[in-house]
Amino acid sequence: MNHPKQARYQILFSWLVPLSLAMTACGSGSNSGVPGTLNLSLSSSMALAPQDGTPAKIIATVSGNSGTVTFTVSGLPAGTVSNVAQQSGSASASIALSSSANTPAGTYSLKLTASDSNGFSVSRNLTLLVAVAGMVGVTVDQAQGVNGKLQQFMSTSFQPAEWDYQFFQNHPASEPAQLNMLGSQHIRLQGLSQAIPMKANSNPQQATDWDFTKLDAVVQPVLSAADHSPEFQIAFAPAFMNANGAFDIANHLNDFANYCANLVRYYNTGGFTWGGQLFKSATPNRITWWGIFNEYNINGLTPAQYLQMYNTVVPAMLAVDPTIKFSALELSDFDFQEGDPRNNLPSFVQPANAGGVSAPVNVVSTHFYSSCDQQDSDAKIFATIPGFVNDVKYFYQELKLRQDLATVPVWVTENNVNADFANSSGNSTCTPTKKFVPDLRGTSAFFAAWRPYVFSQLGRAGNQALYHWDYDSDAQFGEVDYSSGSKHLSYWVDYWLAQMYPQTPAPPDILSLTITETATVETLATKNSDGSVLLMAADRAVLSPSDNNGTGDARTVILDISALGNFTSASQLNIVATSDLTSGPQPGPIALAPKLTVTLPGYGVSFLLLKP
């Protein structure tokens, strides 16, 4: 986009709890209005019945009966059956409740009734908890990720412009320390508006034609932070090269190529002289990665024009520094025709001698947002993720049509819940008839379910980088608040994704995992190069179909790890609505068992790390 994009719950990790906890329920029986004498007690008020059919056993005992007692269970959901085992003449019974994958995971209210032969009866409420069940395998799933590897790094973004270039200046006590801690690789820089450094092309040249002040207020701290290797996206042409709000490629293609080459000179090769003044970066750290243009498909260029630009600009930049690398396309991939990669990839991957890309391509990039409407429901936003996955697969399908592009990776260089922002009138840019309202799902507990879901699904599809849009912003977009410098929940989600899935010394293997339900939870099992195993469970169950930034619904997941062998220790980490935003959620030790039970009472994510 060509405008700034800014504008209940305790988690329980436990082991499979025996259902023989003594809990006596009190109440009275009835006999056609005559006071009854029956009392019914249950061994537990909760029955945990996983979808794999493992029965939950409840002992029901009646006292005060004056005849033979029978037991019935009502309110059972579809796919769950009850089996009552009662000894002849006994006033107690063992009741086994068994669920299957046909029973949606969740919590159900049942009623257990005991009736005697004289017409007296008594009932007690019983909560049925249907858990998702999974079994982790020891084999690597070669069909997932990059030949079985979760080869996907986490990163973040900055958009230097007049509205946010002072971020590092305003928060010297916390930045770039918080940025360093985040662990991002190849942080993305997208200069915009007044941060585009070339202001004019005077004849004769004037030193005032260039001003790097606003751009470098962000670029220089980023060059000195994290991995010291950002990706600089040359998002737009300088204003004088535009016409009618779009790049005037017919008249300024060579001007743009020269502009891009001078940026390489400025940051990588000692600078350039213009109007008698040397323009040179203040830091010796170079910029290796360069992105060519931003979302050309919604910014006035056709696929053919983009190819013409890319094939002209990249050679001009390589002539200055032959070691640099390039991100191509940077598509806006959303639910409109221009955003469909099927309208952009076919021409790009044509043979070079038939009009396709001829300049080097190191990665191809695209952008994914789940919404551009704050009124979209939580369910609708979660439902967009399979479309992202299909598009990543389509990218790889098309790239394989050319031998020289067959191993080029896909990066998602922008990702967030909602892409909308306020226009000059304060209305929605995407729906101008509506007042813009920030979408808080970008930093709420919803995000703690949504982003891990995106990370898992895209990583399985072979995506190799996932960038947050953007670092220093508000409660819709930010990881750190631009004004206060305080961390949002999104910061901790992305921090722990980076920590939990390290890419060095080697990306983790994706282990085989069979799971009984994928509609409301996302599960992922990986194995690190040190032999440790990480299990992830993200609760994306929507409590009500109409929820918008709701709380989510409780889910329990039982993971069988018996096939993995022995471990010496284990820890658990939870990210939910109540997570501490200052210090962040922290892992704590847990006991090992063949089956691990994770309960999330709403939107959020849980990680179990098992160490050999």
Beta strands, then each sheet from edge to edge (+ up, - down):
strand 1: 12-15
strand 2: 30-31
strand 3: 34-35
strand 4: 39-42
strand 5: 46-48
strand 6: 56-63
strand 7: 69-74
strand 8: 81-86
strand 9: 92-98
strand 10: 106-116
strand 11: 121-130
strand 12: 132-140
strand 13: 153-155
strand 14: 157-158
strand 15: 188-190
strand 16: 231-234
strand 17: 242-243
strand 18: 246-247
strand 19: 272-274
strand 20: 277-279
strand 21: 289-292
strand 22: 325-333
strand 23: 363-371
strand 24: 410-418
strand 25: 465-467
strand 26: 472-473
strand 27: 480-481
strand 28: 509-515
strand 29: 521-527
strand 30: 533-539
strand 31: 555-560
strand 32: 569-575
strand 33: 588-590
strand 34: 595-600
strand 35: 604-611
sheet 1: 1+ 34- 31+ 12+ 28- 29+ 30- 35+ 32- 33+
sheet 2: 2+ 3-
sheet 3: 4+ 6- 9+ 8-
sheet 4: 5+ 11+ 10- 7+
sheet 5: 13+ 25+
sheet 6: 14+ 15+ 16+ 21+ 22+ 23+ 24+
sheet 7: 17+ 18-
sheet 8: 19+ 20-
sheet 9: 26+ 27+
end
